[in-house]
Amino acid sequence: QPFSHGIFSSRMSTEQENTEMHLIECMLKHFKTQKVAISNAIRSTFPFLESLRDREFITGKMYEDLLDSCRSLVPVDKVIYRALEELEKKFDMTVLCELFNEVNMEKYPNLNLIRRSFECGN
């Protein structure tokens, strides 16, 4: 449910809704182009995967599957990429808020440059 988080209000005009939808489409397109860079910037699963699970961006089963992959020596960047593919399926602005939350930005400083590319719309 991409718009279940109150992005749209009943008072928004069709033009405002179209602008908002266009923004989300542009952000999704940029997100897709940045998945490899994001997965490379996130060097450890904690706290990234736990946060996704706790906030229900991924299911408990998906979380366990991703951790099992790490235990099977799948490189962390590939595991994170799989998590990002899941986020892509239900992409909305809350995905970006979660990805670039304060904890992640502190834990994974290499995300800063990527976050700025979203702000600039690159």
DSSP file (Angstrom, degrees, kcal/mol; ACC not computed):
  #  RESIDUE AA STRUCTURE BP1 BP2  ACC     N-H-->O    O-->H-N    N-H-->O    O-->H-N    TCO  KAPPA ALPHA  PHI   PSI    X-CA   Y-CA   Z-CA
    1    1 A Q    >         0   0    0      0, 0.0     3,-1.7     0, 0.0     4,-0.1   0.000 360.0 360.0 360.0  86.1    0.0    0.0    0.0
    2    2 A P  T 3   +     0   0    0      0, 0.0     3,-0.2     0, 0.0    91,-0.2   0.731 360.0  38.3 -64.1 -22.4    2.3    2.8   -1.2
    3    3 A F  T >  S+     0   0    0      1,-0.2     3,-0.8    89,-0.1     5,-0.4   0.099  81.1 106.0-115.3  24.2    0.0    5.7    0.0
    4    4 A S  T <   +     0   0    0     -3,-1.7    -1,-0.2     1,-0.2     0, 0.0   0.488  65.3  74.4 -81.0  -0.5   -1.2    4.2    3.2
    5    5 A H  T 3  S-     0   0    0     -3,-0.2    -1,-0.2    -4,-0.1    -2,-0.1   0.090 116.8 -96.6-102.3  23.4    1.0    6.5    5.3
    6    6 A G  S <  S+     0   0    0     -3,-0.8    -2,-0.1     2,-0.1    -3,-0.1   0.731  77.6 138.9  77.7  22.1   -1.0    9.7    4.7
    7    7 A I        +     0   0    0     -4,-0.2     2,-0.4    -5,-0.1    -3,-0.1   0.887  69.9  49.3 -65.1 -36.5    1.0   11.1    1.8
    8    8 A F  S    S-     0   0    0     -5,-0.4     2,-0.3     4,-0.0    -2,-0.1  -0.838  71.4-163.6-104.8 138.8   -2.3   12.2    0.2
    9    9 A S    >   -     0   0    0     -2,-0.4     3,-1.7     1,-0.1    -2,-0.0  -0.826  34.4-113.3-112.4 161.6   -5.1   14.0    1.9
   10   10 A S  T 3  S+     0   0    0     -2,-0.3    -1,-0.1     1,-0.3    -2,-0.0   0.693 115.2  61.0 -66.5 -16.2   -8.6   14.3    0.6
   11   11 A R  T 3  S+     0   0    0      2,-0.0    -1,-0.3     0, 0.0     2,-0.1   0.517  78.4 110.9 -88.2  -5.4   -8.0   18.0    0.1
   12   12 A M    <   -     0   0    0     -3,-1.7     2,-0.1     1,-0.1    -4,-0.0  -0.447  67.8-125.7 -72.0 141.0   -5.2   17.6   -2.4
   13   13 A S     >  -     0   0    0     -2,-0.1     4,-2.5     1,-0.1     5,-0.2  -0.372  23.7-108.8 -77.6 164.1   -5.9   18.5   -5.9
   14   14 A T  H  > S+     0   0    0      1,-0.2     4,-2.7     2,-0.2     5,-0.2   0.880 122.0  54.9 -59.2 -38.1   -5.4   16.2   -8.8
   15   15 A E  H  > S+     0   0    0      2,-0.2     4,-2.2     1,-0.2    -1,-0.2   0.917 108.2  47.4 -63.6 -42.7   -2.4   18.3   -9.9
   16   16 A Q  H  > S+     0   0    0      2,-0.2     4,-2.5     1,-0.2    -2,-0.2   0.908 112.3  50.2 -64.0 -41.4   -0.9   17.9   -6.4
   17   17 A E  H  X S+     0   0    0     -4,-2.5     4,-2.7     2,-0.2    -2,-0.2   0.915 110.6  49.4 -62.7 -43.0   -1.5   14.2   -6.5
   18   18 A N  H  X S+     0   0    0     -4,-2.7     4,-2.4     2,-0.2    -1,-0.2   0.891 111.1  49.7 -63.3 -39.7    0.1   13.9   -9.9
   19   19 A T  H  X S+     0   0    0     -4,-2.2     4,-2.3     2,-0.2    -2,-0.2   0.926 112.2  47.7 -63.9 -45.0    3.1   15.9   -8.7
   20   20 A E  H  X S+     0   0    0     -4,-2.5     4,-2.3     2,-0.2    -2,-0.2   0.914 112.6  48.6 -62.8 -43.9    3.5   13.7   -5.7
   21   21 A M  H  X S+     0   0    0     -4,-2.7     4,-2.4     1,-0.2    -1,-0.2   0.895 110.7  51.1 -64.6 -39.2    3.2   10.5   -7.8
   22   22 A H  H  X S+     0   0    0     -4,-2.4     4,-2.4     2,-0.2    -1,-0.2   0.908 108.9  51.4 -63.7 -41.4    5.8   11.8  -10.2
   23   23 A L  H  X S+     0   0    0     -4,-2.3     4,-2.6     2,-0.2    -2,-0.2   0.926 110.7  47.9 -60.5 -45.4    8.2   12.5   -7.3
   24   24 A I  H  X S+     0   0    0     -4,-2.3     4,-2.7     1,-0.2    -2,-0.2   0.908 111.0  51.1 -63.6 -41.9    7.8    9.0   -6.0
   25   25 A E  H  X S+     0   0    0     -4,-2.4     4,-2.3     2,-0.2    -1,-0.2   0.908 111.7  47.5 -61.3 -42.0    8.3    7.5   -9.5
   26   26 A C  H  X S+     0   0    0     -4,-2.4     4,-2.3     2,-0.2    -2,-0.2   0.908 112.5  48.9 -65.6 -42.0   11.5    9.6   -9.9
   27   27 A M  H  X S+     0   0    0     -4,-2.6     4,-2.9     2,-0.2    -2,-0.2   0.894 110.8  50.7 -65.4 -39.5   12.7    8.6   -6.4
   28   28 A L  H  X S+     0   0    0     -4,-2.7     4,-2.6     2,-0.2    -2,-0.2   0.925 109.7  50.2 -62.7 -44.8   12.0    4.9   -7.2
   29   29 A K  H  X S+     0   0    0     -4,-2.3     4,-1.6     1,-0.2    -2,-0.2   0.920 113.6  45.4 -59.8 -43.8   13.9    5.2  -10.4
   30   30 A H  H  X S+     0   0    0     -4,-2.3     4,-1.2     2,-0.2    -2,-0.2   0.903 109.8  55.2 -67.0 -40.6   16.9    6.7   -8.6
   31   31 A F  H >X S+     0   0    0     -4,-2.9     4,-0.7     1,-0.2     3,-0.7   0.921 105.8  52.7 -56.2 -45.1   16.6    4.1   -5.8
   32   32 A K  H >< S+     0   0    0     -4,-2.6     3,-0.7     1,-0.3     4,-0.3   0.888 109.2  48.6 -59.5 -39.8   16.9    1.4   -8.5
   33   33 A T  H 3< S+     0   0    0     -4,-1.6     4,-0.3     1,-0.2    -1,-0.3   0.699 113.8  47.9 -74.5 -16.9   20.1    2.9   -9.9
   34   34 A Q  H <X S+     0   0    0     -4,-1.2     4,-3.0    -3,-0.7     5,-0.2   0.439  79.0  99.2-102.9  -0.8   21.6    3.3   -6.4
   35   35 A K  H <X S+     0   0    0     -4,-0.7     4,-2.7    -3,-0.7     5,-0.2   0.880  85.1  47.8 -58.4 -41.3   20.9   -0.2   -5.0
   36   36 A V  H  > S+     0   0    0     -4,-0.3     4,-1.9     2,-0.2    -1,-0.2   0.938 114.3  46.6 -65.3 -45.4   24.5   -1.5   -5.7
   37   37 A A  H  > S+     0   0    0     -4,-0.3     4,-1.7     2,-0.2    -2,-0.2   0.910 113.8  48.9 -62.6 -41.9   26.0    1.6   -4.1
   38   38 A I  H  X S+     0   0    0     -4,-3.0     4,-1.5     1,-0.2    -2,-0.2   0.937 111.0  49.2 -63.3 -46.5   23.7    1.3   -1.1
   39   39 A S  H  < S+     0   0    0     -4,-2.7    -1,-0.2     1,-0.2    -2,-0.2   0.834 111.5  50.2 -65.0 -30.0   24.5   -2.3   -0.6
   40   40 A N  H  < S+     0   0    0     -4,-1.9    -1,-0.2    -5,-0.2    -2,-0.2   0.819 108.5  52.8 -73.8 -30.8   28.2   -1.6   -0.8
   41   41 A A  H  < S+     0   0    0     -4,-1.7     2,-1.0    -3,-0.2    69,-0.4   0.764  94.7  74.6 -76.0 -26.0   27.8    1.2    1.8
   42   42 A I     <  +     0   0    0     -4,-1.5    38,-0.2     1,-0.2    -1,-0.1  -0.776  59.7 175.0 -93.7 101.3   26.1   -1.0    4.3
   43   43 A R        +     0   0    0     -2,-1.0     2,-0.3     1,-0.1    -1,-0.2   0.574  60.9  33.7 -88.8 -11.8   29.0   -3.2    5.6
   44   44 A S  S    S-     0   0    0      1,-0.1     4,-0.4    32,-0.1    -1,-0.1  -0.982  71.1-129.8-142.9 153.5   27.1   -5.1    8.3
   45   45 A T  S  >>S+     0   0    0     -2,-0.3     4,-2.8     3,-0.1     5,-0.5   0.825  72.3 109.8 -74.3 -30.1   23.6   -6.4    8.7
   46   46 A F  T  45S+     0   0    0      1,-0.3    -3,-0.0     2,-0.2    -2,-0.0  -0.804  87.1   2.7 -95.4 130.4   23.1   -4.9   12.2
   47   47 A P  T  >5S+     0   0    0      0, 0.0     4,-2.5     0, 0.0    -1,-0.3  -0.964 123.7  66.6 -98.8   6.8   21.3   -2.6   12.7
   48   48 A F  H  >5S+     0   0    0     -4,-0.4     4,-2.0     1,-0.2    -2,-0.2   0.938 106.9  38.0 -57.2 -55.8   20.0   -2.3    9.1
   49   49 A L  H  X5S+     0   0    0     -4,-2.8     4,-2.4     1,-0.2    -1,-0.2   0.885 115.5  53.8 -66.6 -37.8   18.1   -5.6    8.9
   50   50 A E  H  ><S+     0   0    0     -5,-0.5     4,-3.1     1,-0.2    -1,-0.2   0.905 108.8  49.4 -63.3 -40.2   16.8   -5.5   12.4
   51   51 A S  H  X S+     0   0    0     -4,-2.5     4,-2.0     2,-0.2     6,-0.2   0.907 110.0  50.9 -64.8 -42.2   15.4   -2.0   11.8
   52   52 A L  H  <>S+     0   0    0     -4,-2.0     5,-3.0    -5,-0.2     6,-1.3   0.911 114.9  43.7 -61.7 -41.3   13.7   -3.2    8.6
   53   53 A R  H ><5S+     0   0    0     -4,-2.4     3,-1.7     3,-0.2    -2,-0.2   0.947 112.3  51.3 -68.2 -48.2   12.2   -6.2   10.5
   54   54 A D  H 3<5S+     0   0    0     -4,-3.1    -2,-0.2     1,-0.3    -1,-0.2   0.822 114.5  43.4 -60.9 -32.1   11.1   -4.2   13.5
   55   55 A R  T 3<5S-     0   0    0     -4,-2.0    -1,-0.3    -5,-0.2    -2,-0.2   0.286 115.8-116.0 -98.2   9.7    9.3   -1.6   11.4
   56   56 A E  T < 5S+     0   0    0     -3,-1.7    -3,-0.2     2,-0.2    -2,-0.1   0.770  77.3 128.7  63.5  31.6    7.8   -4.3    9.2
   57   57 A F  S   <S+     0   0    0     -5,-3.0     2,-0.3    -6,-0.2    -4,-0.2   0.765  83.7  23.7 -79.5 -27.9    9.5   -3.3    5.9
   58   58 A I  S    S-     0   0    0     -6,-1.3    -2,-0.2    -9,-0.1    -1,-0.2  -0.947  92.9-110.4-129.6 156.4   10.5   -7.0    5.7
   59   59 A T     >  -     0   0    0     -2,-0.3     4,-2.4    -3,-0.1     5,-0.1  -0.335  28.4-110.6 -79.2 164.2    8.9  -10.0    7.3
   60   60 A G  H  > S+     0   0    0      1,-0.2     4,-2.4     2,-0.2     5,-0.2   0.880 121.1  52.6 -59.3 -38.3   10.4  -12.1   10.1
   61   61 A K  H  > S+     0   0    0      2,-0.2     4,-2.8     1,-0.2    -1,-0.2   0.924 108.6  48.6 -65.4 -44.6   10.8  -14.9    7.7
   62   62 A M  H  > S+     0   0    0      2,-0.2     4,-2.5     1,-0.2    -2,-0.2   0.911 110.6  52.4 -61.7 -41.8   12.7  -12.7    5.2
   63   63 A Y  H  X S+     0   0    0     -4,-2.4     4,-2.3     2,-0.2    -2,-0.2   0.938 111.4  45.8 -58.0 -48.9   14.9  -11.4    8.0
   64   64 A E  H  X S+     0   0    0     -4,-2.4     4,-2.6     1,-0.2    -2,-0.2   0.901 111.6  52.3 -63.1 -41.4   15.7  -15.0    9.0
   65   65 A D  H  X S+     0   0    0     -4,-2.8     4,-1.9     2,-0.2    -1,-0.2   0.904 109.9  49.0 -60.7 -41.7   16.4  -16.0    5.4
   66   66 A L  H  X S+     0   0    0     -4,-2.5     4,-1.7     2,-0.2    -2,-0.2   0.910 112.4  47.2 -65.9 -42.1   18.8  -13.0    5.0
   67   67 A L  H  X S+     0   0    0     -4,-2.3     4,-2.5     1,-0.2    -2,-0.2   0.888 108.8  55.2 -66.4 -37.7   20.6  -13.9    8.2
   68   68 A D  H  X S+     0   0    0     -4,-2.6     4,-1.6     1,-0.2    -1,-0.2   0.893 104.9  54.2 -60.1 -39.2   20.8  -17.5    7.1
   69   69 A S  H  <>S+     0   0    0     -4,-1.9     5,-2.6     2,-0.2    -1,-0.2   0.919 108.2  48.9 -60.4 -43.2   22.5  -16.3    3.9
   70   70 A C  H ><5S+     0   0    0     -4,-1.7     3,-1.9     1,-0.2    -2,-0.2   0.919 109.3  51.8 -62.6 -43.0   25.1  -14.5    5.9
   71   71 A R  H 3<5S+     0   0    0     -4,-2.5    -1,-0.2     1,-0.3    -2,-0.2   0.797 105.0  57.1 -64.2 -26.5   25.7  -17.6    8.0
   72   72 A S  T 3<5S-     0   0    0     -4,-1.6    -1,-0.3    -5,-0.2    -2,-0.2   0.243 125.2-106.4 -87.1  13.2   26.2  -19.5    4.8
   73   73 A L  T < 5 +     0   0    0     -3,-1.9    -3,-0.2     1,-0.3    -2,-0.1   0.691  64.3 156.8  70.7  22.5   28.9  -17.0    3.9
   74   74 A V      < -     0   0    0     -5,-2.6    -1,-0.3    -6,-0.2     5,-0.1  -0.657  56.2 -98.8 -69.7 131.7   27.0  -15.0    1.3
   75   75 A P    >>  -     0   0    0      0, 0.0     4,-1.8     0, 0.0     3,-0.7  -0.204  26.0-121.8 -56.5 144.0   28.8  -11.6    1.2
   76   76 A V  H 3> S+     0   0    0      1,-0.3     4,-2.9     2,-0.2     5,-0.3   0.874 110.2  57.7 -55.9 -41.6   27.0   -8.9    3.3
   77   77 A D  H 3> S+     0   0    0      1,-0.2     4,-2.0     2,-0.2    -1,-0.3   0.863 106.9  48.4 -61.8 -34.2   26.6   -6.6    0.3
   78   78 A K  H <> S+     0   0    0     -3,-0.7     4,-1.8     2,-0.2    -1,-0.2   0.870 111.6  49.7 -72.1 -35.8   24.7   -9.3   -1.6
   79   79 A V  H  X S+     0   0    0     -4,-1.8     4,-1.8     2,-0.2    -2,-0.2   0.925 111.9  47.9 -66.0 -44.5   22.4  -10.0    1.4
   80   80 A I  H  X S+     0   0    0     -4,-2.9     4,-2.5     1,-0.2    -2,-0.2   0.894 107.7  56.3 -63.4 -39.5   21.7   -6.2    1.7
   81   81 A Y  H  X S+     0   0    0     -4,-2.0     4,-2.1    -5,-0.3    -1,-0.2   0.909 105.2  52.0 -59.2 -41.7   21.0   -6.0   -2.0
   82   82 A R  H  X S+     0   0    0     -4,-1.8     4,-1.5     1,-0.2    -1,-0.2   0.897 109.2  50.0 -61.6 -39.5   18.3   -8.7   -1.6
   83   83 A A  H  X S+     0   0    0     -4,-1.8     4,-2.0     1,-0.2    -2,-0.2   0.900 109.1  52.0 -64.6 -40.0   16.8   -6.7    1.2
   84   84 A L  H  X S+     0   0    0     -4,-2.5     4,-2.3     1,-0.2    -2,-0.2   0.857 104.0  56.8 -65.5 -34.8   16.8   -3.6   -1.0
   85   85 A E  H  X S+     0   0    0     -4,-2.1     4,-1.2     1,-0.2    -1,-0.2   0.885 106.8  50.3 -61.7 -37.3   15.0   -5.6   -3.8
   86   86 A E  H  X S+     0   0    0     -4,-1.5     4,-0.8     1,-0.2     3,-0.3   0.907 109.4  50.1 -66.5 -41.6   12.3   -6.3   -1.2
   87   87 A L  H >< S+     0   0    0     -4,-2.0     3,-0.7     1,-0.2    -2,-0.2   0.864 104.1  59.9 -63.7 -35.6   12.1   -2.6   -0.4
   88   88 A E  H >< S+     0   0    0     -4,-2.3     3,-1.3     1,-0.2    -1,-0.2   0.861  97.3  60.2 -60.3 -36.0   11.8   -1.8   -4.1
   89   89 A K  H 3< S+     0   0    0     -4,-1.2    -1,-0.2    -3,-0.3    -2,-0.2   0.808 118.2  28.4 -64.0 -30.3    8.6   -3.9   -4.3
   90   90 A K  T << S+     0   0    0     -4,-0.8    -1,-0.3    -3,-0.7    -2,-0.2  -0.121  90.3 165.2-121.8  36.5    6.9   -1.7   -1.8
   91   91 A F    <   +     0   0    0     -3,-1.3     2,-0.3     3,-0.1    -3,-0.1  -0.285   7.5 133.8 -63.8 132.2    8.7    1.6   -2.4
   92   92 A D  S >> S-     0   0    0     -5,-0.1     3,-1.2   -65,-0.1     4,-0.9  -0.887  72.2 -78.0-154.5-173.9    7.3    4.8   -1.1
   93   93 A M  H 3> S+     0   0    0     -2,-0.3     4,-2.0     1,-0.3     5,-0.1   0.769 123.9  66.1 -66.3 -23.7    8.9    7.8    0.7
   94   94 A T  H 3> S+     0   0    0      1,-0.2     4,-2.3     2,-0.2    -1,-0.3   0.819  94.3  60.4 -66.8 -28.1    8.9    5.9    4.0
   95   95 A V  H <> S+     0   0    0     -3,-1.2     4,-2.8     2,-0.2    -1,-0.2   0.931 106.8  45.1 -61.7 -45.4   11.4    3.5    2.5
   96   96 A L  H  X S+     0   0    0     -4,-0.9     4,-2.5     2,-0.2    -2,-0.2   0.894 110.8  53.5 -66.7 -39.0   13.8    6.4    2.0
   97   97 A C  H  < S+     0   0    0     -4,-2.0    -1,-0.2     1,-0.2    -2,-0.2   0.907 113.7  43.3 -60.9 -40.9   13.1    7.7    5.5
   98   98 A E  H >< S+     0   0    0     -4,-2.3     3,-1.5     1,-0.2     6,-0.2   0.929 113.2  50.8 -70.5 -45.5   14.0    4.3    6.9
   99   99 A L  H 3< S+     0   0    0     -4,-2.8    -2,-0.2     1,-0.3    -1,-0.2   0.906 119.3  36.7 -58.3 -43.3   17.0    3.8    4.8
  100  100 A F  T 3< S+     0   0    0     -4,-2.5    -1,-0.3    -5,-0.2    -2,-0.2  -0.050  86.9 141.0-104.0  31.8   18.5    7.2    5.7
  101  101 A N    <>  -     0   0    0     -3,-1.5     4,-2.4     1,-0.1     5,-0.2  -0.216  67.8 -99.9 -69.9 167.9   17.4    7.3    9.3
  102  102 A E  H  > S+     0   0    0      1,-0.2     4,-1.8     2,-0.2     5,-0.2   0.865 120.7  51.2 -58.9 -42.0   19.7    8.7   12.0
  103  103 A V  H  > S+     0   0    0      1,-0.2     4,-2.6     2,-0.2     5,-0.2   0.938 112.4  46.0 -63.7 -47.1   20.9    5.3   13.2
  104  104 A N  H  > S+     0   0    0     -6,-0.2     4,-3.1     1,-0.2     7,-0.2   0.894 110.5  53.1 -62.9 -40.0   21.8    4.1    9.7
  105  105 A M  H  < S+     0   0    0     -4,-2.4    -1,-0.2     1,-0.2    -2,-0.2   0.859 113.6  43.6 -66.3 -33.0   23.5    7.4    8.8
  106  106 A E  H  < S+     0   0    0     -4,-1.8    -2,-0.2    -5,-0.2    -1,-0.2   0.907 119.2  41.9 -75.4 -42.3   25.7    7.1   12.0
  107  107 A K  H  < S+     0   0    0     -4,-2.6    -2,-0.2     1,-0.3    -3,-0.2   0.858 124.7  34.9 -72.9 -36.5   26.5    3.4   11.5
  108  108 A Y    ><  +     0   0    0     -4,-3.1     3,-2.4    -5,-0.2    -1,-0.3  -0.695  65.5 174.8-121.7  76.9   27.1    3.5    7.7
  109  109 A P  T >  S+     0   0    0      0, 0.0     3,-1.8     0, 0.0     4,-0.4   0.737  73.7  72.3 -59.4 -22.8   28.7    6.9    7.0
  110  110 A N  T 3> S+     0   0    0    -69,-0.4     4,-0.7     1,-0.3     3,-0.3   0.646  83.7  70.9 -68.0 -11.6   29.1    6.0    3.3
  111  111 A L  H <> S+     0   0    0     -3,-2.4     4,-3.0    -7,-0.2    -1,-0.3   0.693  78.7  80.5 -73.2 -17.8   25.4    6.4    2.9
  112  112 A N  H <> S+     0   0    0     -3,-1.8     4,-2.3    -4,-0.2    -1,-0.2   0.913  92.0  45.4 -58.4 -46.5   25.8   10.2    3.3
  113  113 A L  H  > S+     0   0    0     -4,-0.4     4,-1.5    -3,-0.3    -1,-0.2   0.896 114.2  49.8 -64.4 -39.6   26.8   10.8   -0.3
  114  114 A I  H  X S+     0   0    0     -4,-0.7     4,-1.1     2,-0.2    -2,-0.2   0.917 109.0  52.1 -65.4 -43.2   24.0    8.5   -1.6
  115  115 A R  H >X S+     0   0    0     -4,-3.0     4,-1.7     1,-0.2     3,-0.8   0.918 106.8  53.5 -59.6 -43.2   21.5   10.3    0.6
  116  116 A R  H 3X S+     0   0    0     -4,-2.3     4,-2.0     1,-0.3    -1,-0.2   0.850 101.0  60.2 -61.4 -32.9   22.6   13.7   -0.8
  117  117 A S  H 3X>S+     0   0    0     -4,-1.5     5,-2.0     1,-0.2     4,-0.6   0.821 104.7  49.8 -66.4 -28.0   22.1   12.3   -4.4
  118  118 A F  H <<5S+     0   0    0     -4,-1.1     3,-0.3    -3,-0.8    -1,-0.2   0.871 108.0  53.0 -73.4 -37.9   18.4   11.8   -3.5
  119  119 A E  H  <5S+     0   0    0     -4,-1.7    -2,-0.2     1,-0.2    -1,-0.2   0.859 112.8  44.0 -65.0 -34.4   18.1   15.3   -2.1
  120  120 A C  H  <5S-     0   0    0     -4,-2.0    -1,-0.2    -5,-0.2    -2,-0.2   0.623 108.5-126.2 -84.2 -13.4   19.5   16.7   -5.4
  121  121 A G  T  <5       0   0    0     -4,-0.6    -3,-0.2    -3,-0.3    -4,-0.1   0.758 360.0 360.0  73.5  24.4   17.3   14.4   -7.5
  122  122 A N      <       0   0    0     -5,-2.0    -4,-0.1    -6,-0.2    -1,-0.1   0.472 360.0 360.0 -70.7 360.0   20.4   13.1   -9.4
